[in-house]
Amino acid sequence: QVQLVESGGGLVQAGGSLRLSCVASGSTLSINTMGWYRQAPGKQREWVADISSGGSTDYASSVKGRFTISRDNAKNTVCLQMNSLKPEDTAVYYCNVRDWAWPPRNYWGQGIQVTVSS
C-alpha cells in the first residue's frame, strides 16, 4: 500500500503560480509512475501530467508549456509547478502513483483545491 499526501494548493489570481507537492509513504519501492489529475466541478477527473521512474514526462495539451512535473525519488515526492494559471485550471488536484504490478495498481491522494480567480 502507498499513502499520498498533497500540499500547496490555494487561491491565486489569473497569471499567477502555485506549486503542488505530494509525499508518498508506505510501499514506496513499488512506485513506478507518479502524476497528477484534476477534477473541476461538474466534470470528470482528467489527467494532467505524469513522470516515469526514469524521469520521462508527459503533459495534457491544456497545460503543456505552463506546468512542470518533477520528482525526487530519494524523498518519494512529486511536484507540479503551475505557471500562467488560468481560471479554467480551477479544480481539485489529485496526486496519483502507479506501481510495477500488472495490471498496475493506482493510489490516490485526498485531493487539494486550486482556485484561479479572473
C-alpha positions in Angstrom: 0.0 0.0 0.0 1.1 3.5 -0.7 -0.3 6.6 1.1 -0.2 10.0 -0.6 -0.5 13.5 1.0 -0.7 16.6 -1.1 0.1 20.2 -0.2 0.5 23.6 -1.8 -3.0 24.4 -3.1 -4.9 27.6 -2.6 -6.3 30.7 -4.3 -4.3 32.7 -6.9 -5.1 35.3 -9.5 -5.0 34.5 -13.2 -1.4 34.6 -14.5 0.0 33.6 -11.1 1.8 30.5 -10.0 1.3 27.7 -7.5 3.4 24.6 -6.6 1.8 21.4 -5.6 3.7 18.7 -3.7 2.8 15.1 -2.9 4.7 12.9 -0.5 4.4 9.1 -0.7 4.8 6.7 2.2 4.3 3.0 2.8 5.4 0.7 0.0 7.4 3.3 -1.9 9.8 0.9 -3.5 6.8 -0.4 -5.6 6.2 3.0 -7.1 6.6 3.3 -10.9 4.9 6.3 -12.4 3.9 9.4 -10.4 1.5 12.0 -11.7 -1.4 14.5 -11.2 -5.0 14.5 -12.2 -7.7 17.2 -11.6 -11.4 17.4 -11.4 -13.4 20.6 -11.9 -16.9 21.0 -10.6 -19.4 19.0 -12.8 -16.6 17.5 -14.8 -14.9 14.1 -14.9 -11.5 13.7 -13.5 -8.8 14.3 -16.1 -5.1 13.5 -16.4 -2.8 16.5 -16.1 0.8 15.1 -16.2 3.0 12.2 -15.2 6.6 11.3 -14.8 8.1 7.9 -15.0 10.6 6.3 -12.6 13.3 7.2 -15.2 12.2 10.8 -15.3 10.3 10.9 -18.6 7.5 13.4 -18.5 4.2 13.8 -20.3 1.6 16.5 -20.2 -2.0 17.1 -21.2 -2.2 19.6 -24.1 -4.1 22.0 -21.9 -1.2 22.5 -19.6 1.8 21.9 -21.8 4.3 24.8 -21.6 2.7 26.1 -18.4 3.1 23.2 -15.9 6.2 21.3 -15.0 6.2 18.0 -13.2 9.2 16.7 -11.2 10.0 14.0 -8.7 12.6 13.3 -6.1 12.9 9.5 -5.7 15.0 9.9 -2.6 12.3 11.8 -0.9 9.4 9.9 -2.5 8.0 13.3 -3.7 6.3 14.5 -6.9 5.8 18.2 -7.5 3.7 20.2 -10.0 4.9 23.7 -10.8 1.9 25.6 -12.3 2.6 28.9 -14.0 0.5 31.2 -16.0 -2.6 29.9 -14.3 -6.0 30.4 -15.9 -9.5 30.3 -14.3 -10.1 27.1 -16.2 -7.3 25.5 -14.2 -9.6 25.7 -11.1 -10.1 22.2 -9.8 -9.3 19.7 -7.1 -5.9 18.3 -7.9 -5.1 14.7 -7.1 -1.7 13.0 -6.8 -1.6 9.6 -8.4 1.0 6.8 -8.4 1.1 3.5 -10.2 3.1 0.6 -9.1 5.0 -2.1 -11.0 2.3 -4.7 -10.7 0.5 -5.9 -13.8 -2.1 -4.7 -14.1 -0.7 -1.7 -12.3 -2.4 -0.6 -9.1 -3.4 3.0 -8.7 -3.1 5.0 -5.5 -4.7 8.4 -4.9 -4.2 11.3 -2.6 -7.1 13.0 -0.9 -7.1 15.9 -3.3 -6.3 19.6 -2.9 -8.2 22.6 -4.1 -6.7 25.1 -6.6 -8.7 28.1 -7.4 -7.7 30.7 -10.0 -9.6 34.0 -10.0 -10.1 36.1 -13.1 
